[in-house]
Amino acid sequence: MRGALLASDAGMLDVRNWDRFVHATPGRRFQERYRRKAGTERGKLARCAVILAGIALTLVGTFFLAVPGPGIPILAVGLALIAQESSVMACFLDRAEIRLRRWWKKMRR
């Protein structure tokens, strides 16, 4: 079931893609995902739809930071969607991942 499709064809969330993302080198995983997505043949409409979905989820996640709700996970998914279409956001998230890992390591001591 390794290649089974987890979401609809629109989402293209494949188990192999998820494995590649999770097992990628920390600090490089978002940029590698961006490069893989940039190499595929997708229309401008599809790219715009992904970016708009990412922006919408980022706004909803920001709202849920102020009120009770799952703000951080929604915000993370929104930013990840934007990062798969933007190299600048991919670099930003890779740097943020490294900083969060360092911070988490300090907090666990």
N, C-alpha and C positions, 0 to 999 in steps of 0.2 A: 504494500500500500504506500510505498515510499513516494511515488509520483502522483499520488491521488490529489485531485484538486480540492482545496479547502474552501474556496469561495467561487463566485461566479467568474465567467471569463472576463468580465469587466475588471475585476479586482486582480486577477492573475496571481493570487497568493498560492504558490505551489510549494509543496513540502521541501523540494530541493532548493528553491530560492530562500526559504526560511532557514534551512540548514546552513546554506552558504553565508547568509547574513549573520546568524548567531555565532558561527565558528570563525568568522573573519577576525583579523587582528584588531583589537581595541585601538581606537584612534584612527582607523582606516576604513572601518566597515561602512560608513555612510558614503564616503567617496567612492568606494568600490561598487556599491549599489547604484550610485549615480552613473558611473561609467558603464555598468551593464545595461542600465535603462536607456542611456543615451545612444547606445549602439543598436537599439532595436528600431524597427520601422513603425513609428506611431504617428498619427496625425496631430496637427496643431490643436484640434478640438479636444482630443483625448488628453493632451498635456495640460491644456487650459482647465479642463474639468478636474484633473488631479490637483492642480494648484489651487483652484477655487475650493475644492473639498478640504484641502489642507488648511486654507485660510479660515474657512468656516469652523472647522474643528478646533483650530487654535483660539478663535474668538470664544467659542463655547467653553473650552477648557479654561480660558482666562476668567470667564464669568463664574465658573464653578470653583475657582480658587477663592472667591469672595463669599460664596454661599456653600452650604453643605452639599457635597456631591463629589464625583470622581474627577476632579479638576486636573490633577497631574497626569494620569494616564491619557485622558482625552487630549491634553495639550501636547504630550509626547507623540501621540499618533499623528496629530495635525502637523507638527514640525517635521516628523519623518516623511510624511507625504510631500511636503514642500521640498525637503532635501533630496528626494529622488528625482526632482526636476530642476534643481538649482545647485550648481557647484558651490556657490558661496554658502548656502545654508548647510550643505553637506560638510564643508570644512568647519563651519561653526559648531555643528553637532559633534563632530569628531573631537574637536578641542574640548568641548563641554564634557564629553564622556570621560576623557582623561582626567580632567579636573575633578569631576564627581567621584571617579574611582579613587583618586588620591585623598579627597576629603573623607570618603567612606572608610578608607584604610586607617586614617588618623582617628576617626571617631570610634573605631572598633578596638583601639588599643587600650 
